[in-house]
Structures are given as C-alpha cells and as structure tokens.
Amino acid sequence: MTGLPPRARAARTAAFSLLAGTIGGAAVLVGQAVVARNRRYAQPELGLALRATVGRAGAPPLRLVLLGDSSALGVGVDRLGDTIGGQLAELLAEGSAGRRVHLSSVGVSGSRSTDLATQVARALLGERPDVAVILVGANDVTDMRRPTEAAAYLGAAVHRLRQAGVEVVVGTCPDLGAVRAIAPPLRQVVGWAGRRVARAQTGAVLDAGGTVVDLATETGPVFRADAGTFCHDGYHPSADGYRVWAHALLPAVAAAAAVTPRR
C-alpha cells in the first residue's frame, strides 16, 4: 500500500493546520469572553440625582430626558455634572439660546434595545419631554443580538416618542473596538459587531423620524487614542469620555431643542 503523493500530503497538512488554527482561535475568543464577563465593572452611583434643573431662572425651559443603558445614567462617574446628561444640560444652558434645562433619565444599566419600550412609557409619564436622547447598543452587541432585531426595537421606541411630539436624538452604538476592558482579538470582533449594530440603528432611527449621531465615527478615534476617556474599569466612559460624547451630540440636541416651543 503506497502513501499519499506529496501534493495530497501537503493539502492534508494545510487543512489540519487551518482546522487547528480555527479551533485555537475560537478557544481564545471564548476564553477572552469569559474573562471580560467576569471583570469587575463600575456600578451605577446611587447618590446621583436622576432629575435636576440647570440654567438661569427665567430662561426658556427645555425638558430633556435620557433613555438607554448605563451611559444614559452616567455609570463611571460620581457627579451629576460629569454625566453625559449633566454635561449636555450645562452646554444647552450656557449656549447662545440659553435654556433652563429640566433634566431626567429613565435609563437602566445593562439595558438592551428590547428594554426601551418600558423606558419610553416612563419618559412619557407626567409632563411631556421636549427632547429625548437615546444611548443604546453596546449590550445588544455583547448579548449577540441580531443587528436588525435590535434596530427594530430602537426604531419602535423612536416612533412612539415622535408620535407623542418629542424630538429624538440617538447616539448609535459607540466604538467598542476602543474598549480597554476587552483584549484583542476579541476587541476587534466586538468592534466589528458594534459597527454592524450602528449601521442598522441608523436606518431604523431615520425611518422613524429621529436624528442620528454616529458616536463611533465621531468619537471613536479619541477613545482609541486616550485611555483617560475611560473610567477605572476600562469599559465605561470617564468624565472626559462623557464630555467627548456630549460635544458630539450637542449640535443635534441643540437643533432639536430649537424646534420645540419655548413655553
């Protein structure tokens, strides 16, 4: 019985090498995912007020509500003024339009797009907000939700708010490829998945009548270059990180505020 010819042996060796590399690569990704899930992450600061008023008395009022995940709460910082909501409120109060901002948040840490329906109901309780800012998507990625499914829930939330007369600005999934808490190569995989979610979000939000701010494109390079934009856990933004996001969102939020009645 004769052995395989050299070309066949080489092909079989290459196939085994490819299979071993694939299995080894998958094992590395699984291991990194387990490590990432078991890290100690920043928790919501219970002392932070979820409602505040910012701006001079007598200025035209603006009711601003934040919906979404931990970023809508400001997880990673311990002062209201350092949260993204607090920083947006300050910027809107100090701008040329000078609004008195009544700020609130109905965001819940760990939320996915499927959780937005409950948050929309809470946001519409009582006096209607003028502008809603939605920050969601990262947990859809880490929970491996299909981008189209996650985007459909987001689009439905935007549609409900718009039907209620609320202007809506959505910051799409941020650049998860910048996150220090996740090691390469998983970081690159998560970053790619985040871009897919962001693209799906963009279409759904625009179709529902909302405004989109592409946080990954506009702020990702800053987060990749400066580790100080993350808090101690390497995942949630720091005060500087939230400031970068606030400035990226500000033009869209200010434009939304400009079309609301100055009651």
C-alpha atoms as one frame of an Amber mdcrd trajectory, in Angstrom:
protein
   0.000   0.000   0.000   1.535   3.288  -1.086   1.440   6.579   0.858  -0.242
   9.774  -0.321   1.538  11.727  -3.033   3.430  14.822  -1.832   0.781  17.260
  -3.096  -2.019  15.408  -1.292   0.040  15.218   1.908   0.676  18.960   1.726
  -3.021  19.666   1.194  -3.976  17.446   4.150  -1.376  19.131   6.360  -2.674
  22.572   5.363  -6.255  21.500   6.107  -5.301  20.169   9.546  -3.356  23.369
  10.253  -6.324  25.520   9.239  -8.684  23.471  11.400  -6.331  23.620  14.382
  -5.912  27.357  13.925  -9.675  27.875  13.725 -10.307  25.808  16.846  -7.458
  27.529  18.664  -8.707  30.970  17.636 -12.234  30.150  18.766 -10.899  28.922
  22.096  -9.012  32.178  22.578 -12.141  34.226  21.842 -14.253  32.137  24.214
 -11.650  32.476  26.937 -11.444  36.225  26.468 -15.243  36.495  26.537 -15.351
  34.649  29.865 -12.678  36.947  31.297 -14.497  40.047  30.019 -17.824  38.949
  31.504 -16.269  38.261  34.903 -14.415  41.555  35.236 -15.474  43.990  37.933
 -17.185  46.894  36.201 -18.294  50.270  37.507 -21.766  50.258  39.026 -24.478
  52.952  38.981 -23.794  55.642  41.557 -26.909  55.595  43.702 -26.204  59.077
  45.001 -26.581  60.641  41.564 -29.828  62.540  41.101 -31.822  61.349  38.119
 -33.604  64.697  37.979 -32.057  68.152  38.054 -32.599  71.664  36.758 -29.723
  73.504  35.118 -29.705  77.104  33.860 -30.761  80.573  34.918 -34.242  81.254
  36.213 -36.430  82.871  33.589 -34.666  81.262  30.629 -36.903  79.362  28.205
 -37.444  75.887  29.679 -36.383  72.679  27.983 -37.342  69.227  29.213 -34.562
  66.799  28.329 -34.835  63.075  29.060 -32.222  60.368  28.559 -33.089  56.782
  27.747 -30.922  53.718  27.246 -28.210  51.820  29.056 -25.552  52.680  31.649
 -24.322  55.634  29.609 -27.725  57.314  29.997 -27.147  57.167  33.755 -23.501
  58.204  33.730 -22.065  54.971  35.116 -18.344  55.512  35.667 -18.603  58.951
  37.299 -19.916  60.095  40.670 -21.014  63.677  39.985 -24.127  64.753  38.101
 -22.111  67.402  36.290 -19.821  64.710  34.873 -22.594  62.536  33.428 -23.487
  62.918  29.778 -26.879  64.315  30.768 -25.356  66.812  33.159 -22.811  67.953
  30.598 -25.426  68.300  27.856 -27.635  70.310  30.210 -24.765  72.656  31.070
 -23.896  73.150  27.397 -27.522  73.890  26.496 -27.872  76.305  29.411 -24.657
  78.145  28.538 -25.210  78.345  24.783 -26.432  81.372  22.871 -30.011  80.081
  23.175 -29.606  79.851  26.981 -32.213  77.278  28.073 -33.271  76.318  31.578
 -32.920  72.568  31.269 -35.086  70.209  33.292 -33.030  67.032  33.066 -34.154
  63.491  33.833 -33.079  59.976  32.980 -35.074  56.768  32.730 -32.098  54.727
  31.551 -31.246  51.455  33.250 -27.754  49.984  33.424 -27.469  46.840  31.319
 -30.407  47.729  29.084 -30.742  46.456  25.551 -32.949  47.832  22.801 -35.715
  45.445  23.850 -35.932  47.341  27.151 -36.686  50.701  25.558 -40.455  50.201
  25.430 -40.710  50.351  29.226 -38.406  53.365  29.340 -40.495  55.217  26.749
 -43.607  54.638  28.870 -41.808  56.062  31.913 -40.474  59.032  29.935 -43.983
  59.977  28.789 -45.457  59.909  32.289 -46.436  63.345  33.507 -45.332  66.416
  31.563 -44.098  65.528  28.089 -40.356  65.963  27.444 -39.252  68.221  24.608
 -36.169  66.255  23.578 -35.187  62.653  24.214 -31.621  61.387  23.836 -31.254
  57.613  23.451 -27.948  55.851  24.062 -28.115  52.098  23.499 -26.470  49.300
  21.542 -23.416  48.073  23.450 -25.390  45.443  25.377 -27.078  44.300  22.181
 -23.587  43.559  20.875 -22.288  41.775  23.966 -25.510  39.720  24.178 -25.085
  38.852  20.477 -28.448  40.229  19.371 -29.058  40.377  15.652 -28.486  43.971
  14.474 -31.779  44.112  12.582 -33.721  42.869  15.607 -32.094  45.351  17.968
 -32.616  48.174  15.481 -36.307  47.318  15.088 -36.908  47.764  18.828 -34.994
  51.045  18.771 -36.990  52.260  15.777 -40.254  51.412  17.533 -39.175  53.435
  20.582 -38.255  56.427  18.434 -41.565  56.183  16.593 -43.566  56.216  19.844
 -41.701  59.272  21.117 -42.125  61.111  17.820 -45.844  60.289  17.794 -46.027
  61.932  21.220 -44.415  65.091  19.841 -40.951  64.522  21.312 -37.824  65.328
  19.298 -35.450  62.359  19.394 -31.660  62.182  19.049 -29.985  58.766  19.065
 -26.293  58.233  19.713 -25.619  54.986  17.885 -23.506  52.148  19.294 -20.099
  53.584  20.260 -16.756  52.251  19.076 -16.411  49.041  21.074 -13.104  48.418
  19.338 -11.667  51.118  21.604 -12.659  49.386  24.868  -9.642  48.557  27.055
 -11.550  46.026  29.179 -11.689  43.615  26.220  -8.414  42.180  24.941  -7.517
  41.611  21.275  -8.552  39.770  19.165 -11.981  39.771  20.843 -11.839  43.565
  20.933 -11.652  43.686  17.136 -14.532  41.213  16.799 -16.717  43.216  19.186
 -15.781  46.420  17.383 -16.883  44.912  14.067 -20.174  43.757  15.607 -20.734
  47.221  17.053 -20.362  48.810  13.619 -22.992  46.420  12.239 -25.408  47.383
  15.007 -24.735  51.100  14.450 -25.498  50.806  10.731 -28.770  49.023  11.434
 -29.659  51.597  14.086 -29.094  54.466  11.677 -31.621  53.200   9.156 -34.245
  52.385  11.777 -33.955  55.757  13.536 -34.136  57.787  10.345 -37.153  55.798
   9.159 -38.874  56.537  12.484 -38.238  60.291  12.217 -35.352  60.616  14.653
 -31.909  62.184  14.324 -28.750  60.093  14.362 -25.305  60.882  15.761 -22.682
  58.306  14.772 -20.723  58.125  18.026 -18.260  55.529  16.736 -17.194  57.645
  13.771 -17.221  60.985  15.556 -15.632  59.984  18.855 -14.043  56.559  18.362
 -10.611  57.914  17.363 -10.459  59.968  20.582 -11.321  56.959  22.757  -8.743
  54.817  20.933  -6.023  57.410  21.414  -6.698  58.441  25.015  -7.153  55.840
  27.760  -8.289  58.672  30.032 -11.628  58.752  28.239 -12.477  55.541  30.118
 -13.123  55.219  33.831 -11.210  52.783  36.044 -12.904  49.695  34.569 -11.694
  50.376  31.032 -15.249  49.986  29.701 -17.485  52.844  30.793 -16.578  56.429
  29.880 -14.908  58.749  32.367 -15.966  62.365  32.842 -13.697  63.233  29.901
 -15.257  60.471  27.817 -18.769  61.676  28.528 -17.641  65.202  27.663 -16.446
  63.966  24.259 -19.818  62.326  23.672 -21.733  65.389  24.901 -19.966  67.675
  22.440 -20.618  65.195  19.626 -24.322  65.088  20.486 -24.712  68.803  21.202
 -25.359  70.110  17.651 -28.153  67.606  17.072 -29.658  68.122  20.529 -29.494
  71.917  20.193 -31.155  71.712  16.778 -33.901  69.518  18.254 -34.349  71.954
  21.140 -34.628  74.863  18.719 -37.805  73.471  17.149 -39.572  72.947  20.486
 -41.976  75.595  21.821 -40.445  77.918  24.419 -43.198  77.520  26.975
